[in-house]
């Protein structure tokens, strides 16, 4: 099956073409072929399109993936991995008579290490195991699409920098707590370099794969499925075609962006106005993901967004040497 290209004028979102809408007509007009119309509203309709009329690039025997079950599985693997890594660190601390887990928030390097190993285990298992169920490569299913990100690298970096500037401008208008839990990560110059590298190159990719690779499509698939008429024709159409409706992608984008922002709430001291700004940022990342049909593209934007924050911090503190100056910003 040929994957639609993002610069194809017929592609509106997520590889979804106008032809991918269900062609329907109301039951009262069933005798009139002129009443058939393109719509993604499924209620009170019967299907009139024959599968032979569906464009070949939309016909598929592969189910829409990754559904929410895989999002839940990935989250479950992550929780178990975090527990296992934490127990392992606790055992190491007991053997070496050090309190590695006494207060991980005050030991940024330990927290980063635990998070990095957890990410490695979680995505390593998913990368190996999930394609066995999908019968397709991992990157193809989550729409990684590296080529798009590579071809538009500098453009995407510029978008990320612009998004970061807008977010900081919005935050400057808000009343935020003087101290936030995340500030504990910026107290030690010796570890800030590691935090900056992790926050720029590792965390954005992992977050984008989960929120824009798994959850975005998972929720959209769910929304389209529950809107589907409970008829044999509808099920046959669903099982034999690909694509997701614009409505479901918008709803999923709003929901997954909200969850993305909520994930950072504890780090921001539950300052919900700051969380709201991150919701907007998540919406921007979702737009890039859908616009270019590429999780790699949204990952580049996310990395540039975080990278500018650390670059500003680098300049203000004289190369991460005078972290006390951050108190005034």
DOGUVEX-649277 format. One record per atom (N, C-alpha, C, CB): x, y, z. Coordinates in pm, whole numbers, padded with zeros to 5 digits, always signed. Glycine has a CB too. Example, Ala and Ser with C-alpha at 12.3 -4.5 7.8 and 13.67 -1.06 7.14 Angstrom:
// DOGUVEX-649277
+01319-00569+00780;+01230-00450+00780;+01320-00330+00780;+01131-00447+00905;+01285-00225+00708;+01367-00106+00714;+01290+00003+00787;+01408-00060+00572;
// end
This chain:
// DOGUVEX-649277
+00085-00119+00000;+00000+00000+00000;+00088+00123+00000;-00096+00001+00122;+00064+00216-00090;+00145+00336-00101;+00105+00434+00007;+00131+00399-00239;+00204+00483+00082;+00176+00580+00187;+00163+00719+00127;+00285+00578+00295;+00053+00793+00151;+00037+00926+00096;+00150+01017+00141;-00097+00984+00136;+00197+01104+00054;+00303+01197+00087;+00243+01325+00143;+00390+01227-00035;+00308+01385+00244;+00253+01503+00308;+00233+01621+00214;+00343+01545+00420;+00313+01631+00107;+00299+01745+00017;+00199+01718-00095;+00432+01780-00042;+00131+01605-00090;+00027+01573-00186;-00094+01661-00156;-00009+01422-00182;-00140+01743-00251;-00252+01833-00222;-00379+01761-00184;-00278+01920-00340;-00389+01630-00217;-00508+01556-00180;-00508+01510-00037;-00523+01439-00268;-00396+01525+00033;-00385+01480+00171;-00422+01595+00263;-00244+01428+00202;-00520+01575+00347;-00562+01679+00439;-00507+01659+00578;-00712+01686+00443;-00496+01536+00623;-00441+01506+00754;-00426+01357+00769;-00529+01564+00866;-00323+01316+00837;-00302+01176+00872;-00318+01084+00751;-00400+01135+00981;-00279+01131+00631;-00298+01052+00513;-00444+01034+00476;-00234+00919+00531;-00530+01123+00525;-00675+01110+00506;-00717+01199+00390;-00752+01149+00636;-00771+01139+00287;-00810+01212+00167;-00961+01239+00168;-00771+01133+00040;-01006+01337+00090;-01151+01357+00080;-01223+01230+00037;-01182+01470-00019;-01158+01149-00048;-01221+01025-00095;-01236+00922+00017;-01140+00965-00207;-01164+00944+00129;-01165+00845+00236;-01289+00859+00324;-01041+00858+00320;-01368+00966+00304;-01491+00978+00380;-01586+00865+00342;-01557+01116+00355;-01669+00826+00436;-01773+00729+00404;-01873+00795+00310;-01843+00675+00533;-01903+00731+00200;-02006+00782+00110;-02139+00725+00157;-01977+00744-00041;-02231+00812+00193;-02353+00768+00260;-02475+00838+00199;-02346+00797+00411;-02589+00788+00233;-02713+00857+00200;-02816+00821+00307;-02764+00819+00057;-02908+00910+00328;-03009+00885+00431;-03100+00772+00387;-03090+01012+00460;-03156+00702+00483;-03241+00588+00451;-03365+00630+00374;-03280+00516+00579;-03414+00751+00399;-03535+00796+00330;-03509+00823+00183;-03589+00921+00396;-03384+00849+00145;-03349+00877+00006;-03274+00761-00056;-03265+01004-00003;-03295+00643-00004;-03215+00528-00044;-03226+00500-00193;-03256+00406+00034;-03336+00539-00255;-03356+00507-00396;-03286+00605-00488;-03502+00505-00427;-03240+00717-00434;-03181+00821-00519;-03031+00823-00505;-03237+00959-00483;-02961+00793-00615;-02815+00795-00611;-02763+00936-00598;-02757+00730-00734;-02843+01036-00632;-02799+01175-00624;-02785+01222-00481;-02895+01265-00698;-02840+01146-00386;-02834+01188-00247;-02706+01146-00178;-02950+01134-00172;-02621+01068-00246;-02494+01026-00185;-02407+01148-00164;-02422+00922-00273;-02337+01153-00052;-02252+01268-00023;-02131+01224+00057;-02330+01377+00052;-02029+01312+00059;-01910+01285+00137;-01929+01344+00276;-01783+01345+00068;-01908+01265+00378;-01927+01311+00515;-01855+01219+00610;-02076+01321+00550;-01816+01272+00727;-01764+01185+00831;-01863+01176+00946;-01627+01234+00880;-01988+01211+00922;-02096+01194+01018;-02169+01065+00985;-02193+01316+01017;-02168+00972+01078;-02213+00837+01046;-02357+00807+01090;-02121+00739+01109;-02416+00889+01176;-02545+00855+01236;-02658+00853+01134;-02578+00952+01347;-02751+00760+01153;-02873+00750+01073;-02845+00740+00923;-02962+00869+01100;-02749+00660+00887;-02714+00645+00746;-02694+00499+00712;-02589+00725+00712;-02700+00470+00583;-02663+00338+00535;-02554+00353+00432;-02785+00263+00476;-02466+00256+00424;-02354+00265+00332;-02398+00227+00191;-02239+00173+00378;-02353+00308+00094;-02393+00284-00044;-02274+00257-00134;-02470+00401-00096;-02153+00286-00087;-02036+00266-00173;-01994+00121-00174;-01919+00354-00127;-01969+00069-00290;-01913-00065-00304;-01764-00056-00279;-01942-00125-00444;-01707-00161-00219;-01563-00160-00194;-01485-00151-00323;-01522-00285-00117;-01546-00190-00435;-01476-00180-00563;-01458-00036-00606;-01552-00257-00670;-01536+00057-00544;-01525+00199-00578;-01423+00272-00493;-01660+00265-00564;-01372+00206-00390;-01277+00271-00300;-01140+00279-00366;-01268+00195-00165;-01070+00396-00358;-00936+00406-00415;-00845+00296-00362;-00876+00543-00384;-00763+00243-00450;-00680+00127-00416;-00587+00155-00298;-00600+00084-00536;-00536+00281-00287;-00441+00308-00179;-00509+00318-00043;-00366+00435-00207;-00643+00311-00041;-00714+00311+00086;-00764+00172+00124;-00830+00406+00080;-00755+00079+00030;-00793-00059+00060;-00681-00129+00134;-00828-00136-00070;-00714-00198+00240;-00611-00266+00318;-00676-00377+00398;-00538-00167+00412;-00598-00479+00425;-00643-00586+00514;-00575-00574+00650;-00614-00724+00451;-00505-00462+00671;-00436-00439+00797;-00521-00348+00885;-00296-00377+00772;-00543-00387+01010;-00625-00304+01098;-00557-00172+01131;-00657-00379+01227;-00637-00073+01168;-00583+00056+01208;-00505+00039+01338;-00696+00162+01224;-00382+00083+01337;-00295+00070+01453;-00213+00198+01469;-00202-00054+01439;-00159+00223+01588;-00177+00148+01713;-00305+00191+01784;-00055+00166+01805;-00388+00097+01822;-00509+00131+01894;-00477+00158+02041;-00614+00019+01881;-00579+00194+02118;-00556+00232+02257;-00503+00117+02341;-00684+00283+02319;-00529-00006+02298;-00474-00120+02371;-00323-00118+02375;-00522-00250+02309;-00261-00077+02265;-00115-00069+02261;-00064+00048+02343;-00066-00058+02117;-00140+00157+02349;-00102+00269+02436;-00102+00224+02581;-00197+00389+02416;-00207+00149+02619;-00216+00098+02755;-00104-00001+02783;-00352+00032+02779;-00073-00086+02685;+00035-00183+02702;+00169-00112+02719;+00041-00278+02582;+00193-00009+02638;+00318+00066+02648;+00329+00133+02784;+00328+00170+02536;+00219+00191+02830;+00219+00255+02961;+00243+00153+03071;+00086+00329+02985;+00181+00036+03059;+00201-00069+03158;+00344-00118+03163;+00109-00185+03130;+00404-00135+03045;+00545-00175+03039;+00632-00069+03106;+00591-00197+02893;+00598+00057+03082;+00675+00166+03141;+00667+00167+03293;+00627+00298+03088;+00547+00144+03346;+00530+00142+03492;+00609+00026+03553;+00380+00129+03529;+00601-00091+03492;+00676-00207+03542;+00826-00183+03532;+00636-00334+03465;+00869-00122+03422;+01012-00094+03405;+01059+00006+03509;+01040-00039+03264;+00979+00109+03535;+01015+00208+03637;+01026+00143+03774;+00912+00321+03641;+00931+00055+03805;+00935-00015+03934;+01061-00102+03944;+00809-00103+03951;+01091-00176+03838;+01208-00264+03839;+01337-00185+03853;+01212-00349+03712;+01348-00075+03780;+01469+00008+03787;+01483+00070+03926;+01467+00118+03679;+01372+00116+03982;+01376+00177+04116;+01418+00075+04221;+01240+00236+04152;+01363-00047+04212;+01403-00153+04305;+01551-00184+04290;+01319-00281+04282;+01597-00193+04166;+01738-00221+04141;+01826-00111+04201;+01765-00233+03990;+01787+00015+04182;+01864+00126+04239;+01862+00121+04391;+01810+00261+04189;+01747+00081+04447;+01739+00069+04592;+01831-00039+04645;+01596+00039+04634;+01840-00152+04573;+01930-00260+04614;+02075-00215+04606;+01908-00385+04526;+02109-00145+04498;+02245-00093+04483;+02277+00004+04596;+02263-00022+04346;+02181+00089+04631;+02202+00182+04741;+02221+00111+04873;+02085+00277+04751;+02144+00002+04894;+02157-00074+05018;+02295-00140+05028;+02048-00181+05028;+02340-00196+04915;+02470-00263+04914;+02584-00164+04936;+02491-00337+04782;+02571-00047+04875;+02679+00052+04882;+02661+00150+04998;+02688+00130+04752;+02553+00129+05076;+02525+00216+05191;+02506+00362+05150;+02638+00206+05294;+02440+00382+05037;+02406+00517+04991;+02256+00525+04971;+02482+00555+04859;+02198+00641+04998;+02054+00659+04985;+02022+00718+04848;+01999+00749+05099;+02033+00633+04745;+02012+00681+04609;+01869+00727+04586;+02047+00573+04510;+01774+00665+04656;+01633+00697+04634;+01572+00775+04749;+01555+00571+04611;+01655+00827+04839;+01602+00898+04954;+01517+01017+04912;+01716+00944+05044;+01566+01092+04816;+01493+01207+04763;+01540+01231+04621;+01514+01334+04852;+01483+01157+04528;+01532+01162+04390;+01517+01300+04329;+01459+01061+04306;+01419+01380+04378;+01401+01513+04323;+01521+01603+04352;+01275+01577+04377;+01592+01573+04463;+01709+01653+04497;+01837+01591+04442;+01721+01668+04649;+01824+01480+04375;+01940+01415+04313;+01909+01401+04164;+01971+01274+04379;+01922+01511+04089;+01881+01510+03949;+01946+01400+03866;+01912+01642+03886;+02073+01374+03890;+02142+01275+03809;+02080+01137+03827;+02290+01272+03845;+02042+01104+03952;+01977+00976+03978;+01842+00968+03908;+01959+00955+04128;+01766+01077+03913;+01635+01080+03848;+01648+01064+03697;+01563+01210+03880;+01746+01134+03639;+01767+01125+03495;+01809+00983+03457;+01873+01227+03449;+01895+00922+03538;+01941+00786+03510;+01824+00688+03514;+02048+00744+03611;+01740+00700+03617;+01623+00611+03628;+01530+00630+03509;+01547+00638+03760;+01506+00755+03472;+01416+00784+03361;+01473+00732+03229;+01390+00934+03350;+01603+00751+03209;+01666+00707+03084;+01661+00555+03070;+01812+00755+03078;+01693+00484+03177;+01691+00338+03172;+01548+00287+03153;+01752+00278+03301;+01452+00355+03218;+01311+00317+03202;+01266+00335+03057;+01222+00401+03295;+01303+00448+02997;+01270+00470+02855;+01332+00362+02767;+01319+00609+02810;+01459+00330+02794;+01530+00232+02713;+01462+00096+02719;+01675+00220+02760;+01427+00053+02839;+01362-00077+02856;+01223-00077+02790;+01350-00113+03005;+01146+00028+02819;+01008+00034+02769;+01001+00033+02617;+00939+00159+02822;+01075+00124+02555;+01068+00133+02409;+01144+00020+02342;+01123+00267+02362;+01243-00035+02411;+01312-00151+02356;+01219-00270+02344;+01432-00187+02443;+01141-00295+02451;+01044-00405+02448;+00938-00379+02342;+00978-00423+02586;+00886-00256+02338;+00782-00223+02240;+00833-00236+02097;+00729-00081+02264;+00954-00191+02073;+01011-00194+01938;+01027-00338+01888;+01147-00122+01936;+01059-00428+01981;+01077-00568+01943;+00945-00644+01937;+01172-00637+02041;+00859-00621+02038;+00738-00703+02052;+00620-00657+01967;+00696-00705+02195;+00593-00527+01963;+00471-00479+01898;+00465-00513+01748;+00460-00330+01915;+00574-00498+01673;+00566-00531+01530;+00528-00676+01502;+00697-00501+01464;+00552-00765+01597;+00513-00905+01579;+00360-00918+01572;+00569-00993+01693;+00291-00831+01643;+00145-00832+01638;+00094-00750+01519;+00087-00776+01769;+00163-00643+01487;+00120-00556+01377;+00149-00616+01240;+00186-00421+01388;+00253-00700+01232;+00301-00751+01104;+00349-00637+01014;+00191-00831+01033;+00396-00531+01076;+00451-00416+01006;+00561-00355+01092;+00340-00310+00976;+00654-00282+01033;+00762-00222+01111;+00708-00120+01211;+00864-00155+01018;+00779-00104+01321;+00740-00012+01428;+00723+00130+01375;+00844-00014+01541;+00824+00177+01301;+00821+00314+01251;+00708+00341+01155;+00949+00346+01185;+00670+00241+01076;+00561+00259+00980;+00428+00276+01052;+00554+00140+00884;+00407+00199+01157;+00279+00203+01228;+00261+00334+01305;+00268+00085+01324;+00366+00383+01370;+00353+00508+01445;+00372+00630+01357;+00453+00511+01560;+00398+00607+01227;+00420+00716+01130;+00541+00801+01170;+00294+00805+01121;+00654+00733+01188;+00778+00804+01223;+00821+00893+01106;+00890+00703+01259;+00827+00839+00986;+00850+00916+00863;+00973+01007+00874;+00726+01000+00830;+01089+00946+00888;+01213+01020+00907;+01248+01109+00789;+01326+00924+00932;+01214+01066+00668;+01251+01142+00548;+01196+01284+00551;+01202+01070+00423;+01072+01298+00595;+01011+01431+00602;+01088+01521+00697;+00864+01421+00646;+01124+01468+00814;+01198+01547+00912;+01336+01584+00860;+01211+01471+01043;+01398+01491+00789;+01531+01517+00734;+01527+01625+00627;+01591+01389+00676;+01427+01618+00539;+01417+01714+00429;+01380+01854+00478;+01314+01666+00329;+01311+01862+00592;+01265+01992+00642;+01329+02026+00776;+01113+01993+00656;+01448+01975+00800;+01512+01986+00931;+01519+02129+00981;+01651+01927+00926;+01577+02219+00902;+01597+02356+00949;+01464+02430+00962;+01689+02432+00854;+01371+02400+00876;+01239+02460+00888;+01172+02418+01019;+01151+02420+00768;+01183+02290+01053;+01123+02239+01176;+01193+02295+01299;+01127+02087+01178;+01324+02309+01292;+01397+02369+01403;+01350+02513+01425;+01550+02366+01377;+01330+02585+01315;+01279+02722+01326;+01141+02727+01388;+01276+02786+01190;+01056+02632+01352;+00922+02625+01411;+00931+02599+01561;+00838+02515+01342;+01021+02508+01601;+01037+02478+01742;+01085+02598+01821;+01134+02364+01760;+01180+02673+01765;+01229+02793+01831;+01118+02897+01843;+01350+02853+01754;+01042+02913+01735;+00930+03008+01738;+00825+02969+01841;+00866+03019+01602;+00794+02840+01848;+00697+02791+01946;+00746+02816+02088;+00669+02642+01925;+00875+02798+02110;+00934+02821+02242;+00926+02968+02281;+01079+02773+02246;+00952+03057+02186;+00944+03201+02211;+00802+03241+02247;+00993+03282+02088;+00705+03189+02173;+00564+03219+02200;+00525+03170+02339;+00473+03156+02093;+00566+03048+02374;+00532+02992+02505;+00593+03076+02618;+00581+02847+02515;+00717+03119+02601;+00781+03201+02704;+00715+03338+02714;+00930+03218+02675;+00670+03391+02602;+00599+03519+02604;+00467+03506+02680;+00573+03569+02461;+00397+03395+02658;+00272+03372+02730;+00297+03356+02880;+00202+03248+02675;+00402+03281+02915;+00432+03260+03057;+00471+03390+03126;+00545+03158+03072;+00531+03484+03052;+00570+03612+03111;+00448+03693+03153;+00656+03692+03013;+00333+03661+03098;+00209+03732+03132;+00136+03668+03249;+00118+03738+03012;+00185+03552+03294;+00118+03477+03399;+00184+03499+03534;+00117+03329+03365;+00106+03476+03639;+00160+03477+03775;+00194+03334+03813;+00059+03540+03877;+00323+03304+03824;+00369+03169+03850;+00435+03161+03988;+00467+03123+03741;+00436+03043+04050;+00505+03026+04178;+00653+03062+04166;+00489+02882+04229;+00709+03119+04272;+00851+03155+04269;+00939+03031+04265;+00887+03240+04391;+00894+02924+04330;+00969+02799+04332;+00882+02687+04277;+01018+02765+04476;+00938+02609+04185;+00869+02493+04131;+00956+02370+04152;+00837+02514+03980;+00895+02252+04164;+00974+02130+04182;+01080+02110+04075;+00884+02010+04183;+01052+02154+03952;+01149+02135+03844;+01277+02216+03868;+01087+02175+03711;+01268+02321+03951;+01386+02404+03978;+01496+02326+04049;+01348+02525+04061;+01458+02216+04117;+01557+02135+04188;+01658+02073+04092;+01489+02026+04268;+01622+02062+03966;+01712+02003+03867;+01818+02101+03819;+01632+01953+03748;+01805+02228+03859;+01896+02330+03808;+01982+02391+03919;+01817+02440+03738;+02020+02308+04015;+02098+02356+04129;+02245+02318+04120;+02041+02303+04256;+02277+02217+04040;+02414+02166+04037;+02472+02179+03896;+02417+02018+04082;+02571+02267+03881;+02633+02285+03748;+02691+02157+03691;+02741+02390+03756;+02739+02068+03778;+02805+01947+03730;+02710+01852+03658;+02869+01874+03846;+02582+01861+03689;+02485+01769+03627;+02395+01837+03523;+02399+01706+03733;+02402+01970+03516;+02310+02040+03427;+02337+02010+03281;+02320+02189+03451;+02463+01983+03246;+02493+01947+03108;+02421+01818+03069;+02645+01931+03090;+02423+01720+03159;+02355+01593+03132;+02205+01615+03119;+02384+01490+03242;+02150+01698+03207;+02008+01728+03201;+01972+01797+03070;+01966+01814+03321;+02056+01890+03027;+02031+01962+02902;+02034+01868+02782;+02134+02074+02884;+02130+01779+02780;+02140+01683+02669;+02020+01589+02669;+02272+01602+02678;+01986+01538+02787;+01872+01447+02798;+01742+01518+02759;+01860+01390+02942;+01725+01640+02809;+01602+01714+02783;+01587+01762+02640;+01595+01831+02873;+01698+01769+02568;+01693+01816+02430;+01683+01702+02330;+01814+01899+02399;+01754+01592+02355;+01765+01488+02253;+01693+01356+02287;+01908+01459+02229;+01669+01330+02414;+01609+01201+02452;+01462+01215+02488;+01686+01139+02569;+01433+01299+02587;+01296+01314+02635;+01197+01355+02525;+01291+01416+02746;+01231+01451+02437;+01135+01488+02332;+01095+01372+02242;+01193+01599+02247;+01191+01290+02204;+01161+01176+02116;+01069+01077+02188;+01291+01106+02071;+01103+01045+02312;+01022+00948+02387;+00880+01000+02409;+01088+00918+02522;+00867+01128+02442;+00734+01184+02463;+00653+01191+02334;+00746+01323+02524;+00719+01226+02224;+00647+01233+02097;+00600+01096+02050;+00737+01296+01990;+00683+00995+02068;+00643+00860+02028;+00518+00817+02105;+00758+00759+02051;+00513+00848+02234;+00397+00807+02313;+00274+00891+02282;+00429+00815+02461;+00288+01025+02290;+00170+01111+02277;+00125+01130+02133;+00199+01245+02338;+00219+01150+02040;+00182+01173+01901;+00191+01048+01815;+00270+01281+01843;+00264+00946+01863;+00274+00822+01788;+00169+00720+01828;+00410+00763+01805;+00147+00706+01959;+00052+00607+02010;-00084+00668+02046;+00110+00537+02131;-00085+00764+02138;-00212+00816+02188;-00293+00888+02081;-00187+00908+02304;-00227+00969+01998;-00300+01047+01899;-00382+00956+01807;-00203+01132+01816;-00318+00855+01750;-00390+00763+01663;-00484+00673+01744;-00292+00678+01582;-00441+00635+01864;-00524+00547+01946;-00659+00607+01978;-00452+00513+02074;-00660+00732+02023;-00787+00800+02052;-00868+00822+01925;-00761+00934+02122;-00801+00860+01815;-00872+00885+01690;-00940+00757+01639;-00775+00939+01583;-00869+00645+01647;-00927+00517+01607;-01050+00486+01693;-00823+00403+01619;-01037+00511+01823;-01148+00485+01915;-01269+00573+01881;-01104+00509+02060;-01246+00702+01859;-01357+00793+01828;-01428+00754+01698;-01306+00937+01819;-01351+00717+01596;-01413+00675+01471;-01489+00543+01487;-01308+00660+01361;-01434+00455+01569;-01498+00323+01588;-01633+00337+01658;-01406+00230+01669;-01640+00419+01763;-01767+00431+01836;-01871+00508+01753;-01744+00501+01971;-01825+00586+01653;-01919+00658+01568;-01968+00573+01451;-01855+00785+01514;-01910+00456+01435;-01944+00370+01322;-02080+00306+01342;-01836+00262+01302;-02167+00306+01241;-02295+00236+01253;-02273+00088+01280;-02380+00255+01125;-02358+00030+01359;-02344-00111+01395;-02412-00199+01289;-02404-00139+01535;-02359-00194+01168;-02412-00272+01057;-02300-00353+00994;-02480-00181+00952;-02340-00457+00922;-02241-00540+00855;-02163-00459+00751;-02309-00660+00788;-02235-00373+00675;-02169-00294+00572;-02065-00201+00632;-02272-00213+00493;-02099-00141+00745;-02005-00049+00810;-01881-00123+00858;-02072+00023+00927;-01902-00240+00918;-01788-00318+00967;-01700-00363+00851;-01837-00441+01046;-01763-00403+00740;-01686-00446+00623;-01603-00330+00569;-01779-00501+00514;-01664-00213+00563;-01593-00094+00514;-01475-00063+00607;-01688+00028+00505;-01500-00068+00736;-01397-00036+00836;-01279-00132+00826;-01456-00041+00977;-01308-00260+00809;-01204-00362+00804;-01128-00363+00673;-01264-00497+00829;-01182-00298+00572;-01121-00305+00440;-01059-00173+00394;-01222-00349+00340;-01061-00071+00480;-01007+00059+00441;-00912+00111+00548;-01120+00159+00418;-00840+00215+00513;-00753+00283+00609;-00795+00428+00618;-00602+00271+00569;-00732+00503+00706;-00764+00645+00718;-00848+00675+00840;-00835+00693+00594;-00835+00798+00890;-00909+00842+01007;-00975+00975+00974;-00817+00855+01132;-01091+01000+01032;-01166+01121+00999;-01102+01244+01061;-01310+01108+01044;-01129+01358+00999;-01076+01484+01050;-01129+01512+01190;-01113+01599+00956;-01256+01484+01211;-01317+01509+01341;-01245+01431+01451;-01464+01471+01339;-01220+01303+01426;-01156+01220+01528;-01014+01267+01556;-01154+01074+01484;-00942+01314+01453;-00806+01361+01473;-00804+01489+01555;-00737+01383+01340;-00900+01577+01533;-00908+01701+01611;-00937+01671+01757;-01015+01796+01553;-01039+01587+01781;-01073+01549+01919;-00955+01482+01988;-01195+01457+01921;-00891+01392+01917;-00777+01320+01973;-00661+01415+02000;-00733+01208+01880;-00640+01511+01909;-00532+01607+01929;-00552+01691+02053;-00521+01698+01809;-00676+01736+02076;-00706+01815+02196;-00685+01732+02322;-00850+01869+02191;-00735+01608+02320;-00725+01522+02438;-00581+01481+02468;-00811+01398+02420;-00509+01435+02366;-00371+01391+02389;-00280+01507+02427;-00316+01321+02263;-00308+01627+02374;-00229+01745+02413;-00255+01782+02558;-00261+01864+02321;-00381+01766+02601;-00413+01792+02741;-00343+01695+02834;-00562+01784+02762;-00337+01569+02796;-00266+01470+02878;-00116+01497+02878;-00294+01327+02826;-00064+01541+02765;+00077+01578+02756;+00109+01690+02854;+00114+01621+02613;+00022+01791+02860;+00043+01902+02953;+00028+01857+03098;-00055+02016+02922;-00074+01774+03124;-00099+01728+03260;+00016+01646+03315;-00227+01646+03265;+00087+01575+03226;+00202+01495+03270;+00309+01582+03335;+00261+01420+03151;+00317+01709+03296;+00419+01799+03349;+00368+01881+03468;+00468+01892+03239;+00244+01859+03509;+00184+01943+03612;+00261+01939+03743;+00040+01901+03636;+00303+01819+03786;+00375+01807+03913;+00507+01884+03908;+00401+01660+03945;+00577+01877+03795;+00703+01950+03781;+00683+02101+03791;+00769+01915+03648;+00565+02147+03751;+00534+02290+03752;+00463+02333+03880;+00448+02325+03632;+00466+02247+03980;+00403+02282+04108;+00253+02297+04098;+00462+02409+04160;+00192+02224+04006;+00047+02227+03983;-00003+02369+03953;-00026+02171+04105;+00082+02446+03887;+00041+02579+03840;-00035+02561+03709;+00166+02675+03821;-00167+02562+03717;-00248+02522+03603;-00242+02622+03488;-00390+02504+03646;-00207+02748+03517;-00190+02842+03406;-00069+02804+03321;-00176+02986+03458;+00038+02758+03388;+00156+02711+03314;+00124+02581+03240;+00275+02689+03410;+00043+02497+03303;+00002+02373+03236;-00080+02406+03111;-00080+02283+03332;-00161+02511+03120;-00239+02554+03005;-00152+02596+02888;-00330+02668+03044;-00041+02663+02919;+00054+02701+02813;+00109+02576+02746;+00169+02788+02871;+00142+02475+02827;+00193+02350+02770;+00087+02279+02687;+00243+02257+02882;-00038+02297+02722;-00146+02241+02641;-00143+02302+02500;-00284+02265+02708;-00121+02433+02496;-00109+02501+02367;+00013+02449+02291;-00099+02655+02387;+00123+02432+02362;+00245+02378+02300;+00218+02239+02243;+00361+02373+02402;+00148+02156+02322;+00113+02023+02275;+00027+02028+02150;+00040+01947+02384;-00063+02127+02144;-00144+02143+02024;-00059+02177+01903;-00247+02251+02046;+00043+02261+01923;+00133+02295+01814;+00210+02174+01765;+00230+02403+01856;+00258+02092+01858;+00330+01970+01820;+00238+01872+01747;+00390+01904+01945;+00114+01866+01792;+00017+01779+01726;-00009+01825+01583;-00115+01774+01805;-00018+01956+01565;-00040+02008+01429;+00075+01969+01337;-00054+02162+01433;+00198+01982+01385;+00314+01944+01304;+00310+01795+01272;+00446+01979+01377;+00276+01715+01372;+00268+01569+01352;+00167+01534+01243;+00229+01500+01484;+00051+01599+01246;-00053+01569+01147;-00020+01633+01012;-00189+01619+01197;+00029+01755+01017;+00058+01827+00891;+00158+01751+00805;+00111+01967+00922;+00262+01696+00868;+00366+01628+00793;+00357+01476+00802;+00501+01672+00842;+00253+01427+00871;+00235+01282+00884;+00362+01217+00938;+00196+01219+00749;+00424+01281+01039;+00556+01238+01083;+00578+01268+01231;+00665+01306+01000;+00597+01162+01309;+00636+01179+01449;+00779+01231+01458;+00622+01046+01526;+00862+01196+01362;+00999+01248+01360;+00998+01400+01347;+01078+01185+01244;+00906+01454+01267;+00897+01599+01249;+00858+01668+01379;+00795+01633+01139;+00757+01616+01449;+00718+01677+01577;+00827+01659+01682;+00586+01616+01627;+00906+01552+01672;+01018+01532+01765;+01125+01638+01744;+01079+01392+01746;+01153+01674+01619;+01251+01779+01590;+01203+01912+01647;+01276+01791+01438;+01075+01944+01626;+01019+02068+01680;+01027+02069+01832;+00873+02086+01633;+00992+01957+01894;+00997+01945+02040;+01140+01962+02091;+00941+01808+02084;+01236+01901+02022;+01376+01912+02062;+01424+02056+02051;+01464+01820+01977;+01386+02125+01944;+01425+02265+01927;+01360+02352+02033;+01387+02314+01787;+01235+02321+02068;+01164+02394+02173;+01241+02386+02305;+01020+02338+02190;+01274+02264+02346;+01349+02245+02470;+01490+02301+02458;+01355+02097+02507;+01551+02282+02342;+01689+02327+02323;+01704+02476+02343;+01736+02290+02186;+01606+02554+02296;+01614+02699+02315;+01609+02735+02463;+01501+02770+02240;+01527+02666+02540;+01519+02691+02684;+01654+02670+02751;+01414+02601+02749;+01721+02561+02716;+01853+02534+02775;+01958+02631+02721;+01895+02390+02746;+01945+02673+02596;+02040+02769+02539;+02030+02903+02611;+02015+02787+02388;+01908+02947+02638;+01888+03072+02713;+01947+03059+02853;+01739+03108+02720;+01922+02944+02915;+01977+02919+03047;+02129+02921+03045;+01926+02784+03101;+02187+02866+02939;+02333+02863+02923;+02389+03004+02917;+02372+02785+02797;+02324+03091+02843;+02371+03229+02828;+02357+03306+02959;+02295+03301+02715;+02241+03293+03022;+02214+03367+03146;+02313+03330+03256;+02072+03342+03194;+02349+03202+03265;+02434+03154+03375;+02582+03151+03339;+02390+03016+03416;+02618+03206+03225;+02759+03206+03187;+02813+03067+03166;+02840+03277+03291;+02740+02987+03091;+02785+02851+03063;+02755+02754+03176;+02931+02850+03036;+02640+02771+03241;+02596+02685+03351;+02688+02697+03473;+02590+02540+03305;+02758+02808+03487;+02851+02824+03600;+02791+02906+03714;+02979+02889+03554;+02699+02994+03684;+02641+03082+03786;+02490+03062+03789;+02677+03233+03759;+02449+02948+03844;+02308+02911+03840;+02222+02998+03930;+02292+02767+03880;+02284+03071+04021;+02208+03160+04108;+02137+03270+04028;+02300+03223+04212;+02187+03299+03909;+02126+03403+03825;+01990+03360+03771;+02219+03438+03710;+01961+03230+03776;+01831+03183+03728;+01718+03230+03819;+01831+03031+03719;+01751+03264+03943;+01648+03306+04038;+01580+03435+03994;+01708+03324+04176;+01648+03513+03911;+01593+03640+03865;+01519+03628+03733;+01703+03742+03852;+01504+03505+03681;+01440+03486+03551;+01328+03381+03562;+01543+03444+03445;
// end
